[in-house]
Every structure is written in structure tokens, then in C-alpha cells.
């Protein structure tokens, strides 16, 4: 029996359904973010709209709380090195693989690196994460 191939419309509908874009569902915000492996967050307000569009009874303070508790983070991601919202667990798992890309993106000669000239990156990391400043560098 030959395998059935999805039509373009079936593929479209399946993709939209998988991303919860056809109808709102009752899912915890962190679970949806994890399911999507990241949400566009270049603009800090985008994830709020994206979650509101997908989730029944979504309240903005739910996402704010997840961010404040550092259960979800806005960070560069594997998707075009843009800012995405990801669960902290997903980000920590992906970070070692993405470090090379991040280093290249912020190198001295890159557009981002040029904007960082004169900034103490260790101090910024310390402020953002609470990690001690690396004095060995």
C-alpha cells in the first residue's frame, strides 16, 4: 500500500495546529514555550501577544512571573541568532552548542562587537546572572 502524502493545505493546517495557531488551548505558558522550543522575542512584548493568541484565559502576569523567576529567558537562540523566549532548561541545554555562534556574532570585528567596545562584558553577565566576574581574563 503506497504511503499517503499530505496535500499542501493539510500540511499547512497540521503545522498551524501543532503551533496552536488554529484554536486556543488550555496549556500552561511554560509548557507551550517548551513545546515550541522558543518564541520570537526580539520585541519584548511579542511573546505576550503570541501566548494570548494561543492560550485560553492567558494573563500577562503569568509570563511576567515566569520571567521574574527565571523559568523562561529571553536570549539569543539557534534560530538566526535573534532573541527568542525559551524555557531556562531548553536554553541551558542549547547554550553549549550555540556558544561558538554567539562568540562569532559578538567578536570585535562584527557589527555587534563594535557596539560593545568599551563595555565590560563580564560585568554585564554578572549583573544579568549573578555569576561571579571572571578575574582570570
Secondary structure, 3 states (H helix, E strand, C coil): CCCCCCCHHHHHHHHHHHCCCCCCECCCHHHHHHHHCCEECCCCCHHHHHHHHHECCCCHHHHHHHHHCCCEEEEECCCCCCEEEEEHHHHHHHHHHHHHHHHHHCCCCCHHHHHCCCCCHHHHHHHHHCCCCCCCC
